[in-house]
Amino acid sequence: MDLIKAIIIAIIEGLTEYLPISSTAHMGFAANIMGLQEDEFLKMFQVSIQFGAILSVVVAYWKKFFDLKNLQFYYKLAFAVVPALVLGYLFDDKIEAVLGNQIAISSVLVLGGVVLLFADKWFKNPVIDDEKGITVRKAITIGFWQCLAMMPGTSRSAASIIGGMSQGLTRKAAAEFSFFLAVPTMLAVTVYSVFLKTWGKETGNPQKGYEMIMASQDHIMVFVIGNIVAFIVALIAIKAFIGVLNKYGFRPWGWYRIFVGIALLIYFYFFK
């Protein structure tokens, strides 16, 4: 993977990480269309590049993340992230196996789009418009909703935002809590992928993520530049998404998922 293609994937990650359209699906489709070989470094890069997008949330909401007087905020995130940590660890191999099945991911993209078309109608009377109104119990429930995104193509953002709305949160409050929850979730995924997970066990050349990164100057540059680009793009996308979500709701994203999902199903079924 050369630097230009890595930057393209990083831009896609930054744009889609916090939108309800599945960053994993979009990165996978882009890599496939660009003809990138699905090797272990590419898989690790697509996961670990989320670190840059994570930092954008911390910067955008720095007052919230560094308000040490509001310990309840940290408790809620700690409890909410537990379901994803446990289930993600247990089903890691199965999740990785699905990442290469573009037909399955495209289908999930379409089905998720149908759900988004009706999401606004299902949750009409929100009562919580701020993170402070979220109880630990509600936070844990949202954490379980987030686990639906373990199926590639679902969208972590969509699952956790709808989970928040199911608990009485406004669209804005649900979206922001989804952003907050992404930080410990994606940080844990990144640390696991780079430092703990052994990639390529079946290839005869098993390596940790950091070993693949440090294997060459090109890999180091791709990793660093990719995260920087993802950070910058995600910082812009976060604010834009809140505005669009408040004004138009989920329907535009639902139609987008359906259109793109069908187009990709046709592409992968007939032309690949």
Salt bridges, closest charged atoms under 4 A:
GLU17 OE2 - ARG156 NE 3.91
GLU40 OE2 - LYS43 NZ 3.61
ASP92 OD2 - LYS197 NZ 3.19
GLU96 OE2 - LYS43 NZ 3.68
GLU96 OE1 - LYS197 NZ 2.50
ASP120 OD1 - ARG171 NH1 3.07
GLU131 OE1 - LYS64 NZ 2.77
GLU131 OE2 - LYS76 NZ 3.00
GLU176 OE2 - LYS172 NZ 2.92
